[in-house]
Amino acid sequence: MGRRSQAPKSIWKRLGWLVLIWALGVGALGAVALGVRWIMGLAGLSP
């Protein structure tokens, strides 16, 4: 019983890290995309 109660905790900890890494990755990609669009806008290349 004691062993089983520890499993969900570790799973939630792993999920938390995965969500954190995923959020950081998405944020970085979004920042890069915005930066590229801004630079293209400055260069007059945006449609």
N, CA, C and O atoms as CSV, one atom per row, in Angstrom:
chain,resi,resn,atom,element,x,y,z
A,1,MET,N,N,0.841,-1.200,0.000
A,1,MET,CA,C,0.000,0.000,0.000
A,1,MET,C,C,0.883,1.259,0.000
A,1,MET,O,O,0.618,2.216,-0.728
A,2,GLY,N,N,1.929,1.238,0.825
A,2,GLY,CA,C,2.823,2.391,0.899
A,2,GLY,C,C,3.543,2.643,-0.411
A,2,GLY,O,O,3.745,3.785,-0.822
A,3,ARG,N,N,3.927,1.552,-1.057
A,3,ARG,CA,C,4.623,1.680,-2.343
A,3,ARG,C,C,3.717,2.321,-3.392
A,3,ARG,O,O,4.131,3.197,-4.151
A,4,ARG,N,N,2.475,1.859,-3.409
A,4,ARG,CA,C,1.528,2.307,-4.429
A,4,ARG,C,C,1.235,3.805,-4.305
A,4,ARG,O,O,1.017,4.477,-5.314
A,5,SER,N,N,1.227,4.325,-3.091
A,5,SER,CA,C,0.905,5.742,-2.863
A,5,SER,C,C,2.020,6.658,-3.378
A,5,SER,O,O,1.788,7.845,-3.607
A,6,GLN,N,N,3.218,6.117,-3.560
A,6,GLN,CA,C,4.344,6.934,-4.035
A,6,GLN,C,C,4.337,7.077,-5.562
A,6,GLN,O,O,4.844,8.063,-6.097
A,7,ALA,N,N,3.763,6.096,-6.258
A,7,ALA,CA,C,3.786,6.086,-7.724
A,7,ALA,C,C,3.125,7.329,-8.347
A,7,ALA,O,O,3.747,7.990,-9.178
A,8,PRO,N,N,1.875,7.665,-7.963
A,8,PRO,CA,C,1.228,8.836,-8.566
A,8,PRO,C,C,2.032,10.118,-8.367
A,8,PRO,O,O,2.054,10.984,-9.241
A,9,LYS,N,N,2.694,10.237,-7.211
A,9,LYS,CA,C,3.465,11.450,-6.918
A,9,LYS,C,C,4.596,11.609,-7.935
A,9,LYS,O,O,4.809,12.695,-8.474
A,10,SER,N,N,5.323,10.508,-8.192
A,10,SER,CA,C,6.437,10.578,-9.138
A,10,SER,C,C,5.928,10.845,-10.553
A,10,SER,O,O,6.567,11.548,-11.335
A,11,ILE,N,N,4.759,10.266,-10.866
A,11,ILE,CA,C,4.168,10.484,-12.197
A,11,ILE,C,C,3.804,11.960,-12.366
A,11,ILE,O,O,4.066,12.558,-13.410
A,12,TRP,N,N,3.193,12.543,-11.319
A,12,TRP,CA,C,2.818,13.957,-11.398
A,12,TRP,C,C,4.052,14.842,-11.487
A,12,TRP,O,O,4.037,15.875,-12.157
A,13,LYS,N,N,5.137,14.428,-10.800
A,13,LYS,CA,C,6.377,15.205,-10.842
A,13,LYS,C,C,6.946,15.181,-12.263
A,13,LYS,O,O,7.386,16.204,-12.788
A,14,ARG,N,N,6.926,13.991,-12.873
A,14,ARG,CA,C,7.421,13.866,-14.256
A,14,ARG,C,C,6.552,14.665,-15.211
A,14,ARG,O,O,7.062,15.353,-16.095
A,15,LEU,N,N,5.227,14.573,-15.029
A,15,LEU,CA,C,4.309,15.330,-15.884
A,15,LEU,C,C,4.553,16.824,-15.738
A,15,LEU,O,O,4.522,17.567,-16.720
A,16,GLY,N,N,4.795,17.258,-14.511
A,16,GLY,CA,C,5.071,18.673,-14.265
A,16,GLY,C,C,6.302,19.139,-15.018
A,16,GLY,O,O,6.302,20.212,-15.622
A,17,TRP,N,N,7.365,18.318,-14.978
A,17,TRP,CA,C,8.598,18.670,-15.689
A,17,TRP,C,C,8.362,18.688,-17.191
A,17,TRP,O,O,8.846,19.580,-17.888
A,18,LEU,N,N,7.603,17.685,-17.702
A,18,LEU,CA,C,7.325,17.624,-19.139
A,18,LEU,C,C,6.539,18.853,-19.583
A,18,LEU,O,O,6.837,19.449,-20.619
A,19,VAL,N,N,5.533,19.228,-18.792
A,19,VAL,CA,C,4.725,20.413,-19.123
A,19,VAL,C,C,5.589,21.668,-19.088
A,19,VAL,O,O,5.460,22.543,-19.944
A,20,LEU,N,N,6.474,21.751,-18.087
A,20,LEU,CA,C,7.348,22.916,-17.961
A,20,LEU,C,C,8.276,23.026,-19.169
A,20,LEU,O,O,8.418,24.099,-19.755
A,21,ILE,N,N,8.908,21.906,-19.539
A,21,ILE,CA,C,9.818,21.893,-20.695
A,21,ILE,C,C,9.037,22.208,-21.972
A,21,ILE,O,O,9.509,22.965,-22.820
A,22,TRP,N,N,7.831,21.621,-22.109
A,22,TRP,CA,C,7.005,21.857,-23.290
A,22,TRP,C,C,6.621,23.333,-23.389
A,22,TRP,O,O,6.684,23.926,-24.466
A,23,ALA,N,N,6.220,23.923,-22.254
A,23,ALA,CA,C,5.835,25.337,-22.232
A,23,ALA,C,C,7.020,26.225,-22.612
A,23,ALA,O,O,6.864,27.193,-23.356
A,24,LEU,N,N,8.207,25.889,-22.095
A,24,LEU,CA,C,9.407,26.666,-22.425
A,24,LEU,C,C,9.708,26.551,-23.917
A,24,LEU,O,O,10.059,27.540,-24.560
A,25,GLY,N,N,9.571,25.344,-24.467
A,25,GLY,CA,C,9.825,25.128,-25.895
A,25,GLY,C,C,8.847,25.917,-26.752
A,25,GLY,O,O,9.242,26.579,-27.712
A,26,VAL,N,N,7.563,25.842,-26.397
A,26,VAL,CA,C,6.538,26.573,-27.155
A,26,VAL,C,C,6.775,28.077,-27.046
A,26,VAL,O,O,6.646,28.804,-28.031
A,27,GLY,N,N,7.119,28.537,-25.849
A,27,GLY,CA,C,7.391,29.961,-25.648
A,27,GLY,C,C,8.578,30.425,-26.478
A,27,GLY,O,O,8.551,31.502,-27.073
A,28,ALA,N,N,9.629,29.596,-26.512
A,28,ALA,CA,C,10.821,29.942,-27.289
A,28,ALA,C,C,10.481,29.994,-28.775
A,28,ALA,O,O,10.904,30.913,-29.477
A,29,LEU,N,N,9.718,29.012,-29.259
A,29,LEU,CA,C,9.332,28.992,-30.676
A,29,LEU,C,C,8.474,30.206,-31.010
A,29,LEU,O,O,8.645,30.824,-32.061
A,30,GLY,N,N,7.548,30.547,-30.111
A,30,GLY,CA,C,6.695,31.713,-30.329
A,30,GLY,C,C,7.508,32.998,-30.376
A,30,GLY,O,O,7.257,33.870,-31.207
A,31,ALA,N,N,8.488,33.111,-29.476
A,31,ALA,CA,C,9.342,34.300,-29.439
A,31,ALA,C,C,10.156,34.406,-30.724
A,31,ALA,O,O,10.302,35.495,-31.280
A,32,VAL,N,N,10.685,33.282,-31.195
A,32,VAL,CA,C,11.473,33.276,-32.439
A,32,VAL,C,C,10.588,33.668,-33.617
A,32,VAL,O,O,10.990,34.466,-34.464
A,33,ALA,N,N,9.366,33.098,-33.668
A,33,ALA,CA,C,8.443,33.412,-34.761
A,33,ALA,C,C,8.095,34.900,-34.757
A,33,ALA,O,O,8.079,35.536,-35.811
A,34,LEU,N,N,7.814,35.460,-33.571
A,34,LEU,CA,C,7.496,36.887,-33.468
A,34,LEU,C,C,8.697,37.728,-33.887
A,34,LEU,O,O,8.547,38.730,-34.585
A,35,GLY,N,N,9.885,37.318,-33.459
A,35,GLY,CA,C,11.103,38.044,-33.821
A,35,GLY,C,C,11.325,38.053,-35.323
A,35,GLY,O,O,11.672,39.084,-35.900
A,36,VAL,N,N,11.125,36.899,-35.957
A,36,VAL,CA,C,11.302,36.799,-37.414
A,36,VAL,C,C,10.288,37.686,-38.129
A,36,VAL,O,O,10.632,38.390,-39.079
A,37,ARG,N,N,9.028,37.651,-37.665
A,37,ARG,CA,C,7.994,38.482,-38.290
A,37,ARG,C,C,8.310,39.964,-38.119
A,37,ARG,O,O,8.105,40.755,-39.039
A,38,TRP,N,N,8.814,40.344,-36.928
A,38,TRP,CA,C,9.149,41.744,-36.657
A,38,TRP,C,C,10.293,42.197,-37.558
A,38,TRP,O,O,10.248,43.290,-38.123
A,39,ILE,N,N,11.322,41.352,-37.692
A,39,ILE,CA,C,12.476,41.691,-38.542
A,39,ILE,C,C,12.029,41.800,-40.002
A,39,ILE,O,O,12.442,42.713,-40.717
A,40,MET,N,N,11.180,40.858,-40.438
A,40,MET,CA,C,10.688,40.903,-41.820
A,40,MET,C,C,9.846,42.158,-42.037
A,40,MET,O,O,9.887,42.758,-43.111
A,41,GLY,N,N,9.085,42.553,-41.021
A,41,GLY,CA,C,8.278,43.769,-41.111
A,41,GLY,C,C,9.172,44.992,-41.252
A,41,GLY,O,O,8.876,45.898,-42.032
A,42,LEU,N,N,10.267,45.018,-40.497
A,42,LEU,CA,C,11.221,46.127,-40.583
A,42,LEU,C,C,11.846,46.182,-41.967
A,42,LEU,O,O,12.087,47.261,-42.508
A,43,ALA,N,N,12.108,45.004,-42.537
A,43,ALA,CA,C,12.748,44.939,-43.850
A,43,ALA,C,C,11.736,45.151,-44.975
A,43,ALA,O,O,12.112,45.244,-46.143
A,44,GLY,N,N,10.457,45.227,-44.623
A,44,GLY,CA,C,9.427,45.445,-45.636
A,44,GLY,C,C,9.136,44.194,-46.438
A,44,GLY,O,O,8.676,44.282,-47.576
A,45,LEU,N,N,9.400,43.014,-45.856
A,45,LEU,CA,C,9.177,41.755,-46.574
A,45,LEU,C,C,7.871,41.086,-46.169
A,45,LEU,O,O,7.454,40.116,-46.801
A,46,SER,N,N,7.213,41.593,-45.114
A,46,SER,CA,C,5.975,40.955,-44.653
A,46,SER,C,C,4.847,41.218,-45.652
A,46,SER,O,O,4.721,42.334,-46.158
A,47,PRO,N,N,4.034,40.212,-45.939
A,47,PRO,CA,C,2.942,40.358,-46.919
A,47,PRO,C,C,1.839,41.297,-46.437
A,47,PRO,O,O,0.860,41.517,-47.151
